[in-house]
Amino acid sequence: MVDIRKLSFINEMAKVGTNGVADNMSKLTGEDARMEVTKTNFIDVEDIKSQLDAGKRVGVRVRLLDPPHGHILVLFPEESAKKITAIMLRDVVDDMSSVSGKMARSAVEEMGNMMASGFIDGWADVLGRGIDIAAPQLVYAPAGEVVVRTAGLGGDDLALFFDSNLSVPSYQLEAEIYALPDLEEFVEMVNGIEVQTT
């Protein structure tokens, strides 16, 4: 159980994480990227699928090697994944039609890793500790499948679910981030943080 006074802190964690993502995107694109959290809730892993559309996603799964452990997922709709490839390779390739599948995957992997790192660095600052991550794994499947499979890796029935949207105006990029920490550890850490009361 999360101390009820800490619920706003969980929302704050989501914001801090997504601001880290937006900062990294702004540096990369030279534009003011914004990422907003549309929903933060605890959800039954079984119910996740019904919340997500069936479209395929390309992205990365990043495992946290330190508390609160678990995984961060960064997923892009296929159209956005193509745009990301173009952004990441624009200084290297003149003709995008000559880009191999391997190069495209590598570009998406790099972008996903950058976004996940921004998110995790934000968390590390708030929690006052370092959080190391494993090498990102590329994922390609319908969103619900990826999220359910990732949540299942932690063995929890419940997942902490941040729904967030990224927008970079002239690129019309979309991205979704799901944080699936080990719930027991996460709740313990959140409950252990002193809440500033004004």
C-alpha positions as CSV (number, residue, x, y, z in Angstrom):
1,M,0.0,0.0,0.0
2,V,1.2,3.5,-0.9
3,D,0.8,6.1,1.8
4,I,-2.0,8.2,0.5
5,R,0.0,11.4,1.0
6,K,2.6,10.1,-1.4
7,L,0.3,9.6,-4.4
8,S,1.0,13.2,-5.6
9,F,4.7,12.3,-5.3
10,I,4.2,9.4,-7.7
11,N,2.7,11.8,-10.2
12,E,5.7,14.0,-9.6
13,M,8.0,11.1,-10.3
14,A,6.2,10.6,-13.6
15,K,6.7,14.3,-14.5
16,V,10.3,14.4,-13.5
17,G,11.0,11.3,-15.7
18,T,9.2,12.7,-18.7
19,N,10.9,16.1,-18.4
20,G,14.2,14.3,-18.6
21,V,13.0,12.7,-21.8
22,A,11.8,16.0,-23.3
23,D,15.2,17.6,-22.4
24,N,17.1,14.9,-24.3
25,M,14.7,15.2,-27.3
26,S,15.1,19.0,-27.4
27,K,18.9,18.6,-27.5
28,L,18.6,16.1,-30.3
29,T,16.1,17.9,-32.5
30,G,17.0,21.5,-31.7
31,E,13.3,22.1,-31.0
32,D,11.2,22.5,-27.8
33,A,10.1,19.0,-27.2
34,R,7.3,18.4,-24.7
35,M,6.2,15.3,-22.9
36,E,3.1,15.2,-20.8
37,V,1.9,12.5,-18.5
38,T,-1.7,11.8,-19.3
39,K,-2.4,9.1,-16.7
40,T,-0.6,7.6,-13.7
41,N,-2.2,4.6,-12.2
42,F,-1.8,1.1,-10.8
43,I,-3.4,-1.3,-13.1
44,D,-3.9,-5.1,-13.3
45,V,-1.5,-6.5,-15.8
46,E,-4.3,-8.5,-17.3
47,D,-6.2,-5.3,-18.0
48,I,-3.4,-3.5,-19.7
49,K,-4.1,-4.9,-23.2
50,S,-7.7,-3.5,-23.2
51,Q,-6.3,0.0,-22.5
52,L,-3.9,0.0,-25.5
53,D,-4.6,0.1,-29.2
54,A,-3.6,-2.9,-31.3
55,G,-1.1,-1.1,-33.5
56,K,2.4,-2.3,-33.7
57,R,5.1,-0.5,-31.8
58,V,8.9,-0.3,-32.2
59,G,11.0,0.6,-29.3
60,V,13.2,-0.5,-26.4
61,R,12.9,-2.3,-23.1
62,V,15.4,-1.2,-20.5
63,R,16.0,-3.2,-17.3
64,L,16.9,-1.3,-14.1
65,L,19.8,-2.9,-12.4
66,D,19.3,-1.0,-9.1
67,P,16.2,-0.3,-7.0
68,P,13.4,0.1,-7.8
69,H,14.4,-2.5,-10.4
70,G,11.8,-3.5,-13.1
71,H,11.7,-2.1,-16.6
72,I,11.1,1.1,-18.6
73,L,9.5,0.7,-22.0
74,V,9.8,3.4,-24.7
75,L,7.6,2.6,-27.6
76,F,7.0,4.4,-30.9
77,P,4.2,3.9,-33.5
78,E,5.7,2.7,-36.8
79,E,5.3,6.1,-38.5
80,S,7.2,7.8,-35.7
81,A,9.9,5.2,-35.8
82,K,10.5,6.1,-39.4
83,K,10.8,9.7,-38.6
84,I,13.2,8.9,-35.7
85,T,15.4,7.0,-38.1
86,A,15.5,10.1,-40.3
87,I,16.4,12.4,-37.4
88,M,19.1,10.1,-36.1
89,L,20.7,9.5,-39.5
90,R,20.2,12.9,-41.1
91,D,23.9,13.9,-40.7
92,V,25.1,10.5,-42.0
93,V,22.8,9.6,-44.9
94,D,21.6,11.7,-47.8
95,D,19.1,9.2,-49.3
96,M,16.9,7.6,-46.6
97,S,15.8,5.0,-49.1
98,S,19.3,3.5,-48.9
99,V,19.1,2.9,-45.2
100,S,19.3,-0.8,-44.2
101,G,16.9,-2.4,-41.7
102,K,19.8,-2.8,-39.4
103,M,20.7,0.9,-39.5
104,A,17.0,1.8,-38.9
105,R,16.8,-0.5,-35.9
106,S,20.0,0.8,-34.5
107,A,18.7,4.4,-34.8
108,V,15.5,3.6,-33.0
109,E,17.4,1.7,-30.3
110,E,19.7,4.6,-29.7
111,M,16.8,7.1,-29.5
112,G,14.8,4.8,-27.2
113,N,17.9,4.4,-25.0
114,M,18.4,8.1,-24.9
115,M,14.8,8.7,-23.8
116,A,14.8,5.9,-21.2
117,S,18.1,7.3,-19.8
118,G,16.5,10.8,-19.5
119,F,13.6,9.2,-17.7
120,I,15.7,7.2,-15.3
121,D,18.2,10.0,-14.6
122,G,15.1,12.1,-13.5
123,W,14.1,9.3,-11.1
124,A,17.7,8.9,-9.8
125,D,17.8,12.6,-8.9
126,V,14.6,12.6,-7.0
127,L,15.5,9.4,-5.2
128,G,19.0,10.6,-4.5
129,R,20.7,7.5,-5.8
130,G,22.3,6.1,-8.9
131,I,20.2,3.7,-11.1
132,D,22.2,1.6,-13.5
133,I,20.6,0.1,-16.5
134,A,21.2,-2.9,-18.7
135,A,21.7,-2.6,-22.5
136,P,18.4,-1.8,-24.2
137,Q,16.5,-4.6,-26.0
138,L,14.8,-3.8,-29.2
139,V,11.1,-4.7,-29.2
140,Y,8.6,-4.9,-32.1
141,A,5.0,-6.0,-31.5
142,P,1.6,-4.7,-30.7
143,A,1.7,-2.3,-27.7
144,G,-0.4,-4.4,-25.4
145,E,1.7,-7.5,-26.0
146,V,5.0,-5.7,-25.3
147,V,3.6,-4.1,-22.1
148,V,2.0,-7.3,-20.8
149,R,5.1,-9.4,-21.5
150,T,7.4,-6.8,-19.8
151,A,5.1,-6.5,-16.8
152,G,5.1,-10.3,-16.6
153,L,9.0,-10.3,-16.3
154,G,8.6,-8.8,-12.9
155,G,6.0,-11.3,-11.7
156,D,3.7,-8.6,-10.3
157,D,0.0,-8.8,-10.9
158,L,-0.1,-5.0,-10.8
159,A,1.9,-2.5,-12.8
160,L,2.5,1.1,-12.3
161,F,1.4,2.6,-15.5
162,F,2.4,6.1,-16.7
163,D,0.8,7.0,-19.9
164,S,2.6,9.9,-21.5
165,N,2.8,11.6,-24.9
166,L,5.8,13.2,-26.5
167,S,5.4,15.9,-29.0
168,V,8.1,17.5,-31.1
169,P,6.1,20.1,-33.2
170,S,7.7,20.0,-36.7
171,Y,8.4,16.3,-36.6
172,Q,5.0,15.2,-35.2
173,L,6.7,12.4,-33.3
174,E,4.7,10.2,-30.9
175,A,6.2,8.1,-28.2
176,E,4.8,6.3,-25.2
177,I,6.7,5.5,-22.0
178,Y,5.7,2.8,-19.5
179,A,7.4,2.5,-16.2
180,L,7.1,-1.0,-14.7
181,P,9.2,-0.9,-11.5
182,D,9.2,-3.7,-9.0
183,L,6.2,-2.6,-7.0
184,E,7.2,-3.6,-3.6
185,E,10.6,-1.8,-3.9
186,F,9.0,1.2,-5.5
187,V,6.3,1.6,-2.9
188,E,8.9,1.2,-0.1
189,M,11.1,3.9,-1.7
190,V,8.2,6.2,-2.2
191,N,6.9,5.7,1.4
192,G,10.4,6.3,2.7
193,I,10.7,9.7,1.2
194,E,9.9,12.7,3.4
195,V,7.0,14.7,2.0
196,Q,7.5,18.4,2.2
197,T,4.3,19.9,3.7
198,T,3.9,23.6,3.3
